[in-house]
């Protein structure tokens, strides 16, 4: 399974990424990406890399733990959690579990 590891490097104002494939007996490490000049417009190119959805979710979780949020996030996580708790309470009452 490929796992994504991240690290914020404040002095360089960047985030470093490591892709690690922790297979059966061997450990694979992703190599640095290099950029290539596009020779012609409209040519099809393979993606720089692909992650399965579990690895992409892990990368998201790593970035979340380091404080990254969407610029579109309104910061209402507390209100959303309160609404969820209230909704679950209502469901429990309806099911006569509370």
C-alpha positions in Angstrom: 0.0 0.0 0.0 1.3 3.4 -0.9 1.4 5.9 2.0 1.9 9.6 1.8 4.0 11.4 4.3 4.3 15.2 4.5 6.4 17.7 6.4 6.1 21.5 6.6 9.4 23.2 6.1 8.9 26.7 7.4 12.4 28.0 6.6 11.9 27.1 2.9 8.2 28.0 2.9 7.2 24.6 1.4 5.7 21.2 2.2 7.8 18.1 1.5 6.1 14.9 0.3 7.3 11.3 0.5 5.5 8.5 -1.2 6.3 5.1 0.3 5.1 1.8 -0.9 5.1 -0.6 2.0 4.8 -3.8 0.1 5.1 -7.4 1.2 8.9 -7.6 1.8 10.4 -4.6 0.2 9.9 -0.9 0.8 9.6 1.4 -2.3 10.4 5.1 -2.1 9.1 7.6 -4.6 11.8 9.5 -6.5 11.8 13.3 -7.0 9.7 14.6 -9.8 11.4 16.5 -12.6 9.8 19.0 -15.0 9.9 18.7 -18.8 9.2 21.5 -21.3 6.1 20.7 -23.3 7.0 20.5 -26.9 3.6 21.0 -28.6 0.2 22.2 -27.4 -2.6 19.8 -26.9 -0.4 16.7 -26.5 -1.8 14.1 -24.1 0.4 13.5 -21.0 0.1 10.9 -18.3 -0.4 12.3 -14.8 2.7 13.1 -12.8 1.6 10.4 -10.3 -1.5 8.5 -9.3 -2.5 7.5 -5.8 -5.2 5.0 -4.9 -8.1 6.6 -2.9 -6.8 5.3 0.4 -3.4 6.8 -0.1 -4.9 10.1 -1.3 -7.1 10.1 1.8 -4.0 9.5 3.9 -2.2 12.5 2.2 -5.2 14.6 3.0 -5.2 13.5 6.7 -1.5 14.3 6.9 -2.0 17.8 5.6 -5.0 18.3 7.9 -2.9 17.3 10.9 -0.4 19.9 9.9 -3.1 22.6 9.8 -4.0 22.9 6.1 -7.6 23.8 5.4 -9.5 24.7 2.2 -9.6 28.4 1.5 -13.3 27.9 1.0 -13.8 26.4 4.5 -15.8 28.9 6.6 -14.4 27.5 9.9 -17.8 26.3 11.1 -16.6 22.9 12.3 -17.9 23.5 15.8 -21.4 24.4 14.6 -21.4 21.4 12.3 -20.4 19.1 15.1 -23.2 20.6 17.3 -25.8 20.1 14.6 -24.6 16.5 14.2 -24.9 15.8 17.9 -28.4 17.3 18.0 -29.4 15.3 14.9 -28.1 12.0 16.5 -30.0 12.9 19.7 -33.2 13.4 17.7 -32.7 10.0 16.0 -32.1 8.3 19.3 -35.3 9.8 20.7 -37.2 8.8 17.6 -35.9 5.2 17.9 -36.6 5.3 21.7 -32.9 4.7 22.5 -32.5 7.7 24.7 
